[in-house]
Amino acid sequence: MRARPYLLLVPALAALAIFAAAFALFVTVSFSTATPGTVLTHGPATLANYRSVLASPLARDTAITTLRLAGLMTLLTALLGYPLAYVLARSPSRLLRRTVLFGLVVTFLSGGVTRAYAWLIILGNKGLINQTLVALGLSPVKLAYNETGVTIGVVHFLLPFFVLTLLAALKNIPLSLEEAARNLGASRWQVFIRVVLPLSIPGLVSAASLSFAGALSAFLFPELLGGGRVHMASNVIYETILTDFNLPRVAAMAALFLVLALAALALLGLLQRRSAHLWAGAGAKT
């Protein structure tokens, strides 16, 4: 009887085992040598592929660009998503809550390709925004096929995930704490800064971690909205395997990027745990 609850974990563990086995096979390939002119590999095991990737300026620049853009996208998602999550959690207007929620959920009803091309129609050189600027007598601006367009597209994609994740954390903050602070003379801004924001930091870090992971692995929006000019990790790996057919080197590149991404996510996880302990200790003192 006691073992039955653990049986519920079997499907999830089986799925994780399959993905882990596939990745282990991929990493194994990274230690082999490519056969010229084919996609075949042969031994013996070697670290030459890792040395080649680590010495490559393209790989270093790609890693820096990916981390920089992922951080920027996460920051923008948080700045836009926190107010929306707070409205959903605290607004007394049912109409406003439903409108915001509809605007977030409706994005799930269209595929990524559809959204990417929709942003091209809006941000393109002859898109809606530039046509409006020209009609007003202003100069057009470059919004597509660069980092600006990629950032807008990815932030739009990540926003619902961030808001819905943070919403659960804000819902768990008792409304009585905010009412008590206002009864003690705190303004709405002071209530937010001293009560809501500190208590929501663990949820904020969780939502930011999810957004950061999504930004790190972004492929479709950099590919379409970047026009080949924005080199993020997934796109460089894709282009490398198409041009070189060197599967071991691409596997080494993917493994190193994964380690880098896991290290960044581990730092966010550490920040989440430290913030949770910090505010738990502060609450105990008060």
C-alpha positions as CSV (number, residue, x, y, z in Angstrom):
1,M,0.0,0.0,0.0
2,R,2.8,2.4,0.9
3,A,4.5,1.8,-2.5
4,R,1.5,2.8,-4.5
5,P,2.1,6.6,-4.4
6,Y,5.6,6.0,-5.8
7,L,4.1,4.1,-8.7
8,L,2.7,7.4,-10.0
9,L,6.2,8.6,-10.6
10,V,7.0,5.7,-13.0
11,P,5.6,7.4,-16.2
12,A,7.5,10.7,-15.5
13,L,10.7,8.8,-14.6
14,A,10.4,6.7,-17.7
15,A,10.1,9.8,-19.9
16,L,13.1,11.4,-18.2
17,A,15.1,8.2,-18.7
18,I,14.4,8.3,-22.4
19,F,15.4,11.9,-22.7
20,A,18.5,11.3,-20.6
21,A,19.5,8.3,-22.7
22,A,19.1,10.3,-25.9
23,F,21.3,13.1,-24.5
24,A,23.9,10.6,-23.2
25,L,24.1,9.1,-26.7
26,F,24.5,12.6,-28.1
27,V,27.3,13.4,-25.7
28,T,29.0,10.1,-26.5
29,V,29.1,11.1,-30.2
30,S,30.8,14.4,-29.2
31,F,33.9,12.3,-28.2
32,S,34.2,10.6,-31.6
33,T,35.7,11.8,-34.9
34,A,33.7,12.7,-38.0
35,T,34.2,10.7,-41.2
36,P,34.9,13.3,-43.9
37,G,32.1,13.6,-46.5
38,T,29.6,11.7,-44.4
39,V,27.6,11.9,-41.2
40,L,29.3,8.8,-39.8
41,T,31.7,8.9,-36.9
42,H,34.5,6.7,-35.7
43,G,36.8,6.3,-32.6
44,P,38.8,6.4,-30.6
45,A,37.4,8.9,-28.0
46,T,39.0,12.3,-28.2
47,L,38.5,15.8,-26.7
48,A,39.5,17.5,-30.0
49,N,35.9,18.6,-30.7
50,Y,35.7,20.3,-27.3
51,R,39.0,22.0,-27.8
52,S,37.9,23.1,-31.2
53,V,34.7,24.6,-29.9
54,L,36.4,26.3,-27.0
55,A,38.9,27.9,-29.3
56,S,36.3,29.1,-31.8
57,P,35.6,32.8,-31.7
58,L,32.1,32.1,-33.1
59,A,31.3,29.8,-30.2
60,R,32.5,32.4,-27.7
61,D,30.6,35.3,-29.3
62,T,27.5,33.1,-29.6
63,A,27.7,32.2,-25.9
64,I,28.0,35.9,-24.9
65,T,25.2,37.0,-27.3
66,T,22.9,34.2,-26.1
67,L,23.4,35.0,-22.4
68,R,23.2,38.8,-23.0
69,L,20.0,38.6,-25.0
70,A,18.4,36.0,-22.7
71,G,19.1,38.2,-19.7
72,L,17.6,41.2,-21.5
73,M,14.6,39.3,-22.6
74,T,14.0,38.0,-19.1
75,L,14.3,41.5,-17.6
76,L,11.9,43.0,-20.1
77,T,9.5,40.1,-19.5
78,A,9.6,40.7,-15.8
79,L,9.0,44.4,-16.2
80,L,6.0,43.8,-18.4
81,G,4.7,40.7,-16.7
82,Y,4.8,41.7,-13.0
83,P,2.1,44.5,-13.4
84,L,-0.1,42.1,-15.4
85,A,0.3,39.3,-12.8
86,Y,-0.5,41.8,-10.0
87,V,-3.6,43.0,-11.8
88,L,-4.8,39.5,-12.2
89,A,-4.2,38.8,-8.5
90,R,-5.5,41.9,-6.9
91,S,-7.7,43.9,-9.3
92,P,-11.4,44.1,-8.0
93,S,-12.6,44.5,-11.6
94,R,-13.6,41.2,-13.1
95,L,-13.8,42.7,-16.5
96,L,-10.2,43.9,-16.3
97,R,-9.0,40.5,-15.0
98,R,-10.8,38.7,-17.8
99,T,-9.5,41.1,-20.4
100,V,-5.8,40.7,-19.3
101,L,-6.2,36.9,-19.0
102,F,-7.8,36.7,-22.5
103,G,-5.0,38.8,-24.0
104,L,-2.4,36.4,-22.5
105,V,-4.1,33.1,-23.2
106,V,-5.1,34.0,-26.8
107,T,-1.4,33.9,-27.8
108,F,-1.4,30.2,-27.1
109,L,-4.0,29.7,-29.8
110,S,-1.6,30.5,-32.6
111,G,1.7,28.7,-33.5
112,G,5.1,30.2,-33.2
113,V,5.5,30.5,-36.9
114,T,2.3,32.5,-37.2
115,R,3.4,34.8,-34.4
116,A,6.8,35.3,-35.9
117,Y,5.4,36.3,-39.3
118,A,2.8,38.5,-37.7
119,W,5.6,40.4,-36.0
120,L,7.4,40.7,-39.4
121,I,4.3,42.3,-40.8
122,I,4.3,44.8,-37.9
123,L,8.1,45.4,-37.5
124,G,9.3,44.9,-41.1
125,N,11.0,47.7,-43.1
126,K,7.6,48.3,-44.9
127,G,5.6,47.0,-41.9
128,L,2.7,48.6,-40.1
129,I,4.9,50.7,-37.7
130,N,7.2,52.1,-40.4
131,Q,4.3,52.8,-42.8
132,T,2.7,54.8,-39.9
133,L,6.0,56.7,-39.3
134,V,6.3,57.5,-43.0
135,A,2.7,58.7,-43.1
136,L,3.5,61.0,-40.2
137,G,6.5,62.5,-42.0
138,L,9.0,60.6,-39.8
139,S,11.9,58.4,-40.8
140,P,11.4,54.6,-40.7
141,V,13.3,52.6,-38.1
142,K,15.0,49.3,-38.3
143,L,13.0,46.9,-36.1
144,A,13.3,43.6,-37.9
145,Y,16.2,41.3,-38.9
146,N,18.1,42.5,-35.8
147,E,18.3,42.0,-32.1
148,T,15.4,44.4,-31.5
149,G,12.9,42.3,-33.5
150,V,14.2,39.1,-31.9
151,T,13.8,40.5,-28.4
152,I,10.2,41.7,-29.1
153,G,9.2,38.3,-30.5
154,V,10.7,36.3,-27.7
155,V,9.3,38.5,-25.0
156,H,5.9,38.3,-26.5
157,F,6.3,34.5,-26.5
158,L,7.5,34.3,-22.9
159,L,5.1,36.8,-21.3
160,P,2.2,34.4,-20.7
161,F,4.5,31.8,-19.0
162,F,6.0,34.4,-16.8
163,V,2.6,35.9,-15.7
164,L,0.9,32.7,-15.0
165,T,3.8,31.4,-13.0
166,L,4.1,34.6,-10.9
167,L,0.3,34.8,-10.5
168,A,0.3,31.7,-8.3
169,A,2.9,33.3,-6.0
170,L,1.0,36.5,-5.7
171,K,-2.2,34.7,-5.0
172,N,-0.5,33.0,-2.0
173,I,0.3,36.4,-0.4
174,P,-2.6,37.0,2.1
175,L,-4.5,40.2,1.3
176,S,-4.8,40.8,5.0
177,L,-1.1,41.7,5.1
178,E,-1.6,44.5,2.6
179,E,-4.7,45.7,4.5
180,A,-2.8,45.7,7.8
181,A,0.0,47.8,6.2
182,R,-2.5,50.3,4.9
183,N,-4.2,50.5,8.3
184,L,-0.8,51.4,9.8
185,G,-0.5,54.4,7.4
186,A,1.5,52.9,4.5
187,S,0.7,54.2,1.1
188,R,-0.1,51.9,-1.8
189,W,3.5,52.3,-3.1
190,Q,5.0,51.5,0.3
191,V,2.7,48.5,0.7
192,F,4.0,47.2,-2.7
193,I,7.7,47.9,-2.0
194,R,7.7,46.6,1.6
195,V,5.1,43.8,1.6
196,V,4.2,42.5,-1.8
197,L,7.5,42.7,-3.6
198,P,9.6,41.0,-0.9
199,L,7.1,38.2,-0.4
200,S,6.8,37.6,-4.1
201,I,10.5,37.3,-4.8
202,P,10.7,33.5,-4.6
203,G,7.9,33.3,-7.2
204,L,9.5,36.1,-9.2
205,V,12.7,34.2,-9.4
206,S,10.9,31.0,-10.4
207,A,9.1,32.9,-13.2
208,A,12.3,34.5,-14.3
209,S,14.1,31.2,-14.4
210,L,11.4,29.7,-16.6
211,S,11.6,32.8,-18.9
212,F,15.4,32.7,-18.9
213,A,15.4,29.0,-19.9
214,G,13.0,29.7,-22.7
215,A,15.1,32.6,-24.0
216,L,18.3,30.6,-23.9
217,S,16.7,27.9,-26.1
218,A,14.9,30.2,-28.5
219,F,15.3,29.1,-32.1
220,L,12.3,30.1,-34.2
221,F,12.1,33.8,-33.4
222,P,15.9,34.4,-33.8
223,E,15.8,32.5,-37.1
224,L,12.9,34.4,-38.6
225,L,13.0,37.8,-37.0
226,G,16.8,37.8,-36.9
227,G,17.2,37.1,-40.6
228,G,20.5,35.2,-39.9
229,R,22.1,38.2,-38.3
230,V,21.4,37.3,-34.7
231,H,23.6,34.4,-33.6
232,M,22.0,32.6,-30.6
233,A,23.0,29.1,-29.6
234,S,20.2,27.1,-31.1
235,N,20.6,28.9,-34.5
236,V,24.4,28.5,-34.6
237,I,24.1,24.8,-33.8
238,Y,21.5,24.4,-36.6
239,E,23.5,26.3,-39.1
240,T,26.7,24.5,-38.3
241,I,25.3,21.0,-38.8
242,L,23.7,22.1,-42.1
243,T,27.0,23.5,-43.4
244,D,29.7,21.3,-42.0
245,F,27.9,17.9,-41.4
246,N,30.3,17.5,-38.5
247,L,28.0,15.8,-36.0
248,P,30.7,15.2,-33.3
249,R,31.7,18.9,-33.3
250,V,28.0,20.0,-33.2
251,A,27.4,17.6,-30.3
252,A,30.3,19.1,-28.4
253,M,29.0,22.6,-29.1
254,A,25.5,21.6,-27.8
255,A,26.9,19.9,-24.7
256,L,29.0,23.0,-23.8
257,F,26.0,25.3,-24.4
258,L,23.9,23.1,-22.2
259,V,26.4,23.2,-19.4
260,L,26.5,26.9,-19.7
261,A,22.7,27.2,-19.5
262,L,22.5,24.8,-16.6
263,A,25.1,26.9,-14.7
264,A,23.1,30.1,-15.3
265,L,19.9,28.4,-14.2
266,A,21.7,27.0,-11.1
267,L,22.6,30.5,-10.1
268,L,19.0,31.6,-10.4
269,G,17.9,28.6,-8.4
270,L,20.5,29.5,-5.7
271,L,19.1,33.1,-5.7
272,Q,15.6,31.7,-5.3
273,R,16.6,29.6,-2.3
274,R,18.5,32.4,-0.7
275,S,15.7,34.9,-1.2
276,A,13.2,32.4,0.3
277,H,15.4,31.9,3.4
278,L,16.0,35.6,3.7
279,W,12.3,36.6,3.7
280,A,11.4,33.7,5.9
281,G,13.9,34.8,8.4
282,A,12.7,38.4,8.2
283,G,9.1,37.2,8.7
284,A,10.1,35.2,11.8
285,K,11.8,38.3,13.3
286,T,8.8,40.4,12.9
